[in-house]
Amino acid sequence: MHQSHINSLRGIAILMVVLVHVSSLFTFTTRFETTLFYYGKMGVQLFFIASAYTLCLSAENRREESNPTLNFYIRRYFRIFPIYYFGIVLYYILHLSQGSAGAYTLKNIFLNVLLIHGFVPAANESIVHGGWSIGAEMIFYMIFPFLFKFMKSGRPVLKGLFVIALGQLLLVLISKRMFIPFEYRYTSIFNQISVFVIGIIFYLKKKHFLSFNGALIGFVLFTAASFSLMYFEVEYQHILIPILSGIAFCCLFLIAEKSKIVNNRIFQEIGEKSYSIYIIHFVFTLYILPKMNGYFLLTIAYLSVVVLSYLMSVVLNKWVEKPFIKLGHKVINLLSNKEPKAVS
């Protein structure tokens, strides 16, 4: 099941995300520069495409195991919660040290501990920086076994469009009953479900997708289209940009399969640690580094955050992530009445 190019894509995704947050410390002279660096936020959508594809692949390979749906939830929970709970404690301490821990209400903390904060705007991004994407992922995990079965039974494109439209309808209905911040309209699973759906469609229809050259052209065109929407601040860009970026990243997926430039050992290594890097890099961009100017300092700051976050992720991966992933496998084996197996 291990496919190195998927880790490379995760590596590219986290490098994009780190770039947008480091660049937020700088002031740029032109709108094009500002938009160019801000576009790094689309790295999250690349994560979503890689996640959807990987889950589909895993579901197909494990469909014969006993209790596949329960096992899926156990694997996902033990993969996500250790680092996320670490983030809850870490950022509470940092917020407290700055006297700005007002958002850490019992309700918001409780929702984040349960990993259902993606349903509540006030809790979605207030506890762990970048936590909105984890909230969207976790809700997607909840529905994935049923959504994948629904879409792979036939006409996945038509069904995918239905799910995307349903997500937008639900968001509109919720907006009519309560105040929804604009940021939540973008980050909520009701909006971001489009990217996950595109990832599932890509998996199911991959053999019908473009050639390598076609993928290159598609990546450039769809990236240019989504960048233009962001640059010109087109209405409904919060809906259209994730969709266009998701399609562009499907093209990048095809490129990564065949290109050693895109799929290389550096990206693979960073991608393997991308989750920890995602949670930890905000420490540097929000609490340590000052405001700066100039491309030289931007380069130094960016490389420093990437390297330091990676080094910290190595420790977290060894002492937190891997032990809990192994524990998850032991729980599955125990529930299956099997002897625990070693997990590499």
N, C-alpha and C positions, 0 to 999 in steps of 0.2 A: 504493500500500500504506500510505502514511502516514495514520494516523487519530489526530487530535489528542486525542481523549478517552482513548486508551490512555496517552499521555504524562501526561495529567491524573491518571489512576489511579495511575501510577507516582509522580507528585508527592505524592499523598495518602499512598501507601504509605510513602515515605521520611519524610514529616512525622510519621507515626505511629511509625515506628521511632526517629527522633531523640527524640520525646517520651518514650518509655518509658525511654530511656537517660539523658536529662536528669533525668527525675523520680526516677531511682534515687539521685540525690544528695540527695533530700529525704525527710523523715519525715512521714507523714500520720497524722492522728489517728483516722481511721475506716477500717474494712476496705473500705468502698465506694470511698473515694477511692483507696486503694492499688490495688484491683482495676481501677478505671477507668483509671488511668494505665498500669498493667501491661498492659492490653488492647491498648495500642499495639503490642505485639510481633506482633499479628496482621497488621501491615503487611507482614510477610514473605509471608504467605499471599496477600495482594493482589498482591504481586509475582509469585507463582507462577501465579495465575490469568491475569494479564496476559501472562506469558511463554508459558504453554501456548496461549493464544488466538493470540498473535502468531506463534508457530511454526507453528501449523496454517494460518494465513492465508498465511504465507510458503511453506510446503510446497505448497499448492494453486497459488499463483501461479508457482512455479518448477518445477512438475512436468515441464515439457517441456524443461528445460535438460539438457545432457549432464552426466553424473555428479552428479545432484542430491544423493545421500547424502554423497559425498565433499565436495562444495562446502559442504554444510550444516555438516559438522564443521570445515572450514577457517574458515568465517565465525564460528562460535561460539567457536573457540579464539582467533582474533585479536581477538574482541570482549572476551573475558574475561581472558586471561592478562596483558596489560600492567599493568593497574591492580592485579590480584591480586598479581603479583610485586612491584610497588611496595609493596603492603601488607606482604608478607613481610619485605622489607628494613626498612621504616619501623618496624614493631612489634618487630623484633629489636633495633634500635637503642634504642628506648624501653624495652624489657624489660631490655636490658643496662645501661642507665643507672640502672635501679633495682635491679640485682643480682638480677633474677628471671627469667633466661632459661633456667631449667632444662628447660623443656618443649621448647626448641629443639634436640632431638636430630637427628642426621642422618636417622634414619628418618622422623620427623615432618615435617622440612623437605622431604625427598625426596617424600613422599606429597603434600604440598601443592604442590610444584612440578609434579608430574604431574597435579594437580587430581583425584586420586582419594582424597583424605583423608576423604571422606564414608563410605568403607567401614570406616574404622578409628576407633573411639571416641577413642583417645588423641590422634589427630592432627586430629580433626574440628573442634575449637574452640580449640586450644592455640597456633596459630601466628599466624593473623590473626583479630582480633576480628570476630565475625559471620561467620567463614569457613564455618560449618556450612551456611548457606543457599547459598553458592557451591558447596560440595561436593554438596549435594542437586541443585542446578541442573545441574551438570556430569554427574552420573550420569543425570539425566533426559534430557539432550542425547544421551547415548550410546545410549539405548534409544528415543528419540522417533521416528526414522524408521520403526522396526518397530512400535512401539506405535500410532502414528497409522494406519498401514496396516491393522493388525489391527482397530482399533476402528471405522474408517470403512467397513469391508467389510460392516457390518450388525450390528444389535443392540448399539449402543455402550454402552447403560446396563448391560445384562447383562454384557458383557465388562468394563466398567469396574468393576463390583462384584467380578468374579472377580479382577482385578488388585489391587484394594484388599485383598481377603481373602488373596491370595497374599503380598502384602507383609507383612501381619501374621503370617501363618504362618511366613514366613522369619525374621522377627524373634524369634518364640518359639523356633524351632529353634536360632537362633544363641545365644539367651540360655541355652539348656540346655547348650551346649558351652563357653561362656565368660561371664565376668562382664560384664554390660552396665549401665553407669550409667543411672539413670532419665532423665537429661537426653538421653542418646543415644536412648532409646526414643522421645522426642518429636522430636528433630531429624533422625533418620536418614531416608534416602530410603525405607526400608521403611514408615515411618509417613507421611511427607509425600507419597508418591506419590499418596495419595488426593486431594490438592488439585490436582495436575497432571492427574489423570484427570478430575476435575470440570471443569477448564478445557477439556479436549478434548471432553467430552460437551456442554458449553455451546456450543462452536463448532459441533459437528455438529448440535445440536438447537435452535439459537438461535431459529429461526423459530417454534418451538413454545412458546417461553418467554412470560413474562407481559407484559401491557401496562405502560405507564409507571406507572400507579397501583398495579397489582399488584406491580410491582418495588419500589415504595416500601414497600408493606406487607411484602413478603417480606424486604427488607433489614432492616427494623425487627425483625421476628419472629425471623429466624435470628440476627441480632446479639444480640438479647436472650437467646435460648436459649444461645448459646455463652458470653456474658458470665455468665449464671447458673451454668453448669457450672464456670466458673473461680472465681466468687465462693464457691460452696458446696463447691469441691474434690471434685467428684463422681468416683467411681471410673471409670477408663478415660477421663478427660477428655483425656488426651494423644492419644487416638484420635478422640474425638468433636468436640472443639473445632475442630481444623483442618477437618474435614468441614463442620460447620455454618458456620464462617466462610467457607469456600470458596464455599458456596451463597449466603451473604449477599453476597459480593463479585461473584458473577455478577449478582445483582440490581442492585448498584451500577454494574456495567458498563452495564446497560441504562439506568439513570438518567443516567449520564454522557453517553451518546449523544445525549440530548435536552435536557439541562439545562445552560444556560450558567453556572449557579451552580457546578456541580461541574466542568464542563469550561471552565476559564478560562485565560487566558494565563499567570498566575502559576504555577498547578499544572503547566501544560504545560512551562514553562521549567525548573522544578525537576525535573520528571519526566525531561526530556532529560539532566539531569546526575545523576540519582539513583544510578547505580552508583558514581560517584566519591564522592558525598556519603556513601553507605553505608559505604564503606571508610574515609573520612577522619574522620568525625564522632566516632569513638571517641577520637581524640587529645584532644579537648576534654573529653569526659565521663569519661574514665578517667585522664588524666594532667595536666590543667591545672586544671579547676574544682574547688573545694573542696566539702565538704558544706555544705548551706545549709538554710534554713527559710523558709516564707512564700510565698504565691502571687505576690507582687510580684516577688521574686527569681527564682521559677520562670519567670515570664513573660520577664524580662530574660535569664536564662540560656538559655532555649529559643530566643528570637529571635536571640541572639548566636551560638549554635551553628549555627543554620540559615543565617544570613547568612555567617558565616566559612567554613563548610563549602562553601556554594555558591560563594563567591569562589575558594576553592582548587580546586573542581571545574572551574571555567571554565578555569583554567590547565591542569589535567590533561587535560581534554577536548581542548583545542587542541593540546597538545604530546605527549600520550601516546595517548589513545584514538583520535582521528581518524586520525593517521598510521598506526597499526597496523591499523585497519579498512581503510584504503586499501591497505596492504601485503597484507592478506588477499585483497582483490579482485584484486590484481596476481598473486598466487600462483594463484588460480583461473583467471585469463585465461591465465597461462603454461601451466598444465596442460591447458587447453582448446585450446592452440596458437592463441591469439588475441592480437591486439595489445592491450596494456593500455589500459583505458578510464578516463577521469577519473571520480572518484566525488565526488558533491557531499556 
